[in-house]
Amino acid sequence: MNSGMDYQFMERVSHKTLLGIRFWDVALGAPVSDGLQVSLYPQSYTRKKIPAFRTRSGVYAFTSIPGMISFETQAESTIASPPVTHAFIVEVQDTQKRFSPAAFTVELPLPYNGLFLVDDDNSSPALTPRGFNLYSSSQRISAPQFTFLRGELIDRNTELPASHAVVRVENQEGLQWYGIADAEGKFAVMMPYPILHIAFGSSPPTSDGVRLTERSWSVTVTVLYEPLNLTQLPGSDLPEYSSILSQGQAFLYTESPDTDIGESSELPAELVYGRDVVITTAGFSELYVSASGSPA
């Protein structure tokens, strides 16, 4: 020990996780805690990809983010000032093929503490999402009490798959469910069967004598498709997720893709208990669509 008046000052340093994401299964209304491959890379340097690790609570988080070390390791005595943010791209793939892949941009460090999106101080509590929404892929297998509306979308003008189009299904009560077409235009919208209103004391337990296996429900299908407005991300084969979900409503062709006969902005369909429903253009195995305002 030094006998002189020599003091050593140690500064306490805290380690922060700058980005944690909870992924949310929109169809089941539940968090996705396993089976995902999530990576992050700087928008300016796409070769440096960092895998996420999964926490015990099922959140996917990142450490040692390029250019963010000074924010991850921050002295407690440091007075924070508005930091310069840097753009990163997050890619999500599902190893179990339940969900459509996603890629999106996030600016780090976040302007708030906590999980991405969930703890945004500027969000209304009533509107705050429970996580980053993931939508069912065309290869997803149904769960009990759920059914699918499936199909394959073709761009009427190019004869190519209507990749990344969004399919929206709405029931008579106004409830909506969504699916995203893959690169081949294939999609699946997973949704629960409607709740049966059973008359008290009825036997058998139905109000109208119709067997459950013979029941059907009316829904309306619309497609959101604007390929020219999709934002391509550097280093990714996927468009920016927000540009996919913000596409405008397309035209659907129920009769023939060669004429305007049967052209409509929506398509009625019937869900039948116990089997998936496939929607198509008459005489084809696919459903033809065109972006609103696209040349005929």
C-alpha positions as CSV (number, residue, x, y, z in Angstrom):
1,M,0.0,0.0,0.0
2,N,1.3,3.5,-0.8
3,S,2.0,5.4,2.4
4,G,1.4,8.8,0.6
5,M,-1.8,10.6,0.2
6,D,-2.7,8.8,-3.0
7,Y,-6.4,8.3,-3.6
8,Q,-8.0,6.3,-6.4
9,F,-11.5,7.3,-7.6
10,M,-13.6,4.7,-9.2
11,E,-16.6,5.7,-11.3
12,R,-19.6,3.3,-11.3
13,V,-20.7,2.4,-14.8
14,S,-24.1,1.0,-15.8
15,H,-24.7,-1.3,-18.7
16,K,-27.8,-0.7,-20.8
17,T,-29.6,-2.8,-23.4
18,L,-30.4,-0.2,-26.0
19,L,-32.9,-2.3,-27.9
20,G,-35.3,-5.0,-26.7
21,I,-38.3,-6.1,-28.8
22,R,-41.3,-8.1,-27.9
23,F,-42.9,-9.7,-31.0
24,W,-46.6,-10.1,-31.0
25,D,-48.7,-12.8,-32.7
26,V,-51.6,-10.8,-34.1
27,A,-53.8,-13.8,-34.9
28,L,-53.6,-15.4,-31.4
29,G,-53.2,-12.2,-29.5
30,A,-50.1,-13.5,-27.7
31,P,-46.4,-12.8,-27.5
32,V,-44.0,-14.8,-29.7
33,S,-41.3,-16.0,-27.3
34,D,-39.4,-18.6,-29.4
35,G,-38.6,-19.7,-32.9
36,L,-37.5,-16.4,-34.3
37,Q,-34.1,-15.4,-35.8
38,V,-33.7,-11.7,-35.3
39,S,-30.7,-9.7,-36.4
40,L,-29.6,-6.1,-36.5
41,Y,-27.2,-4.1,-38.7
42,P,-26.2,-0.5,-39.3
43,Q,-28.0,1.0,-42.3
44,S,-24.6,2.4,-43.4
45,Y,-22.8,-0.9,-43.1
46,T,-25.0,-3.8,-44.0
47,R,-22.3,-6.5,-43.6
48,K,-22.1,-6.2,-39.8
49,K,-25.1,-8.2,-38.7
50,I,-25.6,-8.9,-35.0
51,P,-28.0,-11.7,-33.7
52,A,-30.4,-11.0,-30.9
53,F,-30.5,-13.0,-27.7
54,R,-33.7,-14.1,-26.1
55,T,-34.3,-13.1,-22.5
56,R,-36.2,-15.3,-20.0
57,S,-39.3,-13.2,-20.6
58,G,-39.2,-13.9,-24.3
59,V,-37.9,-10.5,-25.4
60,Y,-35.4,-10.3,-28.1
61,A,-32.5,-8.0,-27.2
62,F,-29.2,-6.8,-28.6
63,T,-25.8,-5.9,-27.0
64,S,-22.5,-4.6,-28.4
65,I,-24.3,-2.7,-31.1
66,P,-21.8,-1.0,-33.6
67,G,-21.3,2.6,-32.7
68,M,-23.5,2.4,-29.6
69,I,-21.0,1.2,-27.0
70,S,-20.7,4.6,-25.4
71,F,-24.5,4.6,-24.9
72,E,-24.6,1.0,-23.7
73,T,-21.9,1.7,-21.1
74,Q,-22.7,5.0,-19.5
75,A,-21.4,6.6,-16.3
76,E,-24.2,7.3,-13.8
77,S,-22.8,10.8,-13.3
78,T,-23.1,11.6,-17.0
79,I,-25.7,14.3,-17.7
80,A,-27.7,13.2,-20.7
81,S,-28.2,15.5,-23.6
82,P,-30.2,14.8,-26.8
83,P,-28.0,12.3,-28.5
84,V,-27.3,11.9,-32.2
85,T,-29.2,8.9,-33.4
86,H,-28.1,6.3,-36.0
87,A,-30.3,4.2,-38.3
88,F,-30.3,0.4,-37.9
89,I,-32.2,-2.3,-39.7
90,V,-33.8,-5.2,-37.9
91,E,-34.7,-8.4,-39.8
92,V,-37.0,-11.1,-38.5
93,Q,-37.3,-14.6,-39.8
94,D,-39.4,-17.4,-38.3
95,T,-37.7,-20.8,-38.2
96,Q,-41.1,-22.4,-37.7
97,K,-42.7,-20.7,-40.7
98,R,-45.6,-19.3,-38.7
99,F,-45.1,-15.7,-39.6
100,S,-44.2,-13.5,-42.6
101,P,-40.6,-12.2,-42.5
102,A,-40.1,-8.6,-41.6
103,A,-37.5,-5.9,-41.9
104,F,-37.8,-2.4,-40.4
105,T,-35.7,0.6,-39.4
106,V,-35.1,1.7,-35.9
107,E,-33.2,4.9,-34.7
108,L,-30.9,4.3,-31.8
109,P,-30.7,5.2,-29.1
110,L,-34.4,5.3,-28.5
111,P,-35.9,8.5,-27.1
112,Y,-37.5,6.5,-24.2
113,N,-36.5,3.7,-21.9
114,G,-37.9,0.2,-22.2
115,L,-39.1,-2.1,-25.0
116,F,-39.3,-0.9,-28.6
117,L,-42.7,0.7,-29.3
118,V,-44.3,-0.6,-26.1
119,D,-42.8,2.0,-23.8
120,D,-42.9,5.1,-26.1
121,D,-43.8,8.0,-23.8
122,N,-45.5,9.8,-26.6
123,S,-48.0,7.0,-27.2
124,S,-51.5,7.1,-25.8
125,P,-52.0,4.3,-23.2
126,A,-55.1,3.1,-25.1
127,L,-53.2,2.9,-28.4
128,T,-49.8,1.6,-27.2
129,P,-49.0,-1.7,-29.0
130,R,-48.2,-4.8,-27.0
131,G,-45.2,-5.4,-29.2
132,F,-44.0,-5.5,-32.8
133,N,-46.9,-7.2,-34.8
134,L,-46.2,-10.3,-36.8
135,Y,-48.7,-11.7,-39.3
136,S,-49.4,-15.3,-40.4
137,S,-47.4,-16.7,-43.3
138,S,-48.9,-18.8,-46.1
139,Q,-47.4,-21.9,-44.5
140,R,-48.9,-21.5,-41.1
141,I,-50.8,-24.4,-39.6
142,S,-54.1,-23.7,-38.0
143,A,-54.8,-23.8,-34.2
144,P,-58.0,-25.2,-32.6
145,Q,-61.0,-22.9,-33.1
146,F,-59.2,-21.0,-35.9
147,T,-59.7,-21.1,-39.6
148,F,-57.8,-19.7,-42.7
149,L,-58.7,-17.7,-45.8
150,R,-56.0,-18.5,-48.3
151,G,-55.0,-17.7,-51.8
152,E,-52.4,-16.6,-54.3
153,L,-52.3,-13.1,-55.7
154,I,-51.2,-12.2,-59.3
155,D,-50.7,-8.7,-60.6
156,R,-53.1,-8.3,-63.5
157,N,-50.8,-5.9,-65.4
158,T,-47.5,-7.7,-65.1
159,E,-48.7,-11.4,-64.7
160,L,-46.2,-11.6,-61.8
161,P,-46.9,-12.5,-58.2
162,A,-48.3,-9.5,-56.2
163,S,-45.5,-9.8,-53.6
164,H,-46.0,-8.2,-50.2
165,A,-49.6,-7.3,-50.8
166,V,-51.7,-7.1,-47.6
167,V,-55.0,-9.0,-47.4
168,R,-57.7,-7.8,-45.0
169,V,-60.7,-9.8,-43.9
170,E,-63.6,-8.1,-42.2
171,N,-66.6,-9.7,-40.6
172,Q,-70.1,-8.3,-40.2
173,E,-69.3,-6.9,-36.8
174,G,-66.4,-4.9,-38.2
175,L,-63.6,-7.0,-36.8
176,Q,-60.6,-7.3,-39.1
177,W,-57.8,-9.7,-39.6
178,Y,-54.7,-9.5,-41.9
179,G,-52.2,-11.5,-43.8
180,I,-49.2,-10.6,-46.0
181,A,-48.4,-12.2,-49.3
182,D,-45.0,-13.7,-49.7
183,A,-42.6,-13.3,-52.6
184,E,-44.7,-15.8,-54.6
185,G,-48.0,-13.9,-53.8
186,K,-49.2,-16.6,-51.5
187,F,-51.0,-15.6,-48.3
188,A,-53.0,-16.9,-45.4
189,V,-55.3,-14.9,-43.0
190,M,-55.8,-16.7,-39.7
191,M,-58.9,-15.8,-37.7
192,P,-61.1,-17.3,-35.0
193,Y,-64.5,-18.8,-35.7
194,P,-67.3,-16.5,-34.6
195,I,-68.9,-17.0,-31.2
196,L,-72.1,-18.9,-31.4
197,H,-75.1,-17.3,-29.6
198,I,-76.9,-20.3,-28.1
199,A,-80.5,-20.0,-26.9
200,F,-80.9,-20.9,-23.2
201,G,-82.3,-24.4,-22.7
202,S,-82.1,-25.4,-26.3
203,S,-81.4,-29.0,-27.2
204,P,-79.4,-29.7,-29.1
205,P,-77.4,-26.6,-28.0
206,T,-78.1,-24.4,-31.1
207,S,-80.6,-21.7,-31.7
208,D,-81.6,-22.7,-35.2
209,G,-80.9,-26.5,-35.5
210,V,-78.0,-26.0,-37.8
211,R,-75.1,-28.3,-37.1
212,L,-71.8,-26.7,-36.3
213,T,-70.1,-28.5,-39.2
214,E,-72.7,-27.0,-41.6
215,R,-72.3,-23.4,-40.5
216,S,-70.8,-20.6,-42.6
217,W,-70.1,-16.9,-42.0
218,S,-69.9,-14.0,-44.4
219,V,-66.8,-11.9,-44.6
220,T,-65.5,-9.2,-46.9
221,V,-62.0,-9.4,-48.4
222,T,-59.9,-6.4,-49.5
223,V,-56.3,-6.2,-50.8
224,L,-53.8,-3.4,-50.1
225,Y,-51.3,-3.3,-53.0
226,E,-49.0,-0.5,-54.2
227,P,-45.7,-2.0,-55.3
228,L,-44.3,1.3,-56.5
229,N,-44.7,2.8,-53.0
230,L,-42.7,0.0,-51.2
231,T,-39.5,1.2,-49.6
232,Q,-36.5,-1.1,-50.2
233,L,-34.1,-1.4,-47.4
234,P,-30.3,-1.6,-48.0
235,G,-28.9,-5.1,-47.3
236,S,-32.3,-6.7,-47.2
237,D,-34.5,-8.5,-49.7
238,L,-37.6,-7.2,-47.8
239,P,-39.3,-3.9,-48.1
240,E,-39.7,-1.7,-45.0
241,Y,-42.5,-3.2,-43.0
242,S,-44.3,0.1,-42.5
243,S,-44.4,0.7,-46.3
244,I,-46.0,-2.8,-46.7
245,L,-48.8,-2.1,-44.2
246,S,-49.5,1.4,-45.5
247,Q,-50.2,0.4,-49.1
248,G,-53.4,1.7,-50.8
249,Q,-56.5,-0.5,-51.6
250,A,-56.3,-2.4,-54.8
251,F,-58.8,-3.7,-57.4
252,L,-59.8,-7.3,-57.4
253,Y,-61.0,-9.3,-60.4
254,T,-63.7,-11.9,-59.7
255,E,-64.7,-12.8,-63.3
256,S,-61.8,-12.2,-65.7
257,P,-58.4,-10.4,-65.5
258,D,-58.7,-9.5,-69.2
259,T,-61.7,-7.1,-68.8
260,D,-63.1,-4.8,-66.2
261,I,-66.1,-7.1,-65.7
262,G,-66.0,-8.2,-62.1
263,E,-63.6,-5.5,-61.1
264,S,-64.2,-4.5,-57.5
265,S,-62.5,-3.0,-54.5
266,E,-63.8,-5.8,-52.3
267,L,-64.8,-9.5,-52.5
268,P,-67.5,-11.3,-50.5
269,A,-66.5,-14.7,-49.1
270,E,-68.0,-17.4,-46.9
271,L,-66.1,-19.0,-44.1
272,V,-67.1,-22.6,-43.6
273,Y,-66.5,-24.4,-40.3
274,G,-63.8,-27.1,-40.5
275,R,-62.1,-26.2,-43.7
276,D,-60.0,-23.4,-45.2
277,V,-61.5,-21.1,-47.8
278,V,-59.5,-20.3,-51.0
279,I,-60.4,-17.2,-53.0
280,T,-59.7,-17.0,-56.7
281,T,-60.7,-15.3,-59.9
282,A,-63.3,-17.4,-61.8
283,G,-61.6,-19.9,-64.0
284,F,-58.1,-19.5,-62.4
285,S,-56.3,-20.9,-59.4
286,E,-55.2,-17.4,-58.4
287,L,-56.8,-14.1,-57.5
288,Y,-55.9,-11.3,-59.9
289,V,-55.4,-7.8,-58.5
290,S,-54.1,-4.4,-59.7
291,A,-52.9,-1.3,-57.8
292,S,-55.4,1.6,-57.8
293,G,-54.4,4.0,-60.5
294,S,-52.2,1.5,-62.3
295,P,-52.5,1.3,-66.1
296,A,-55.1,-1.1,-67.5
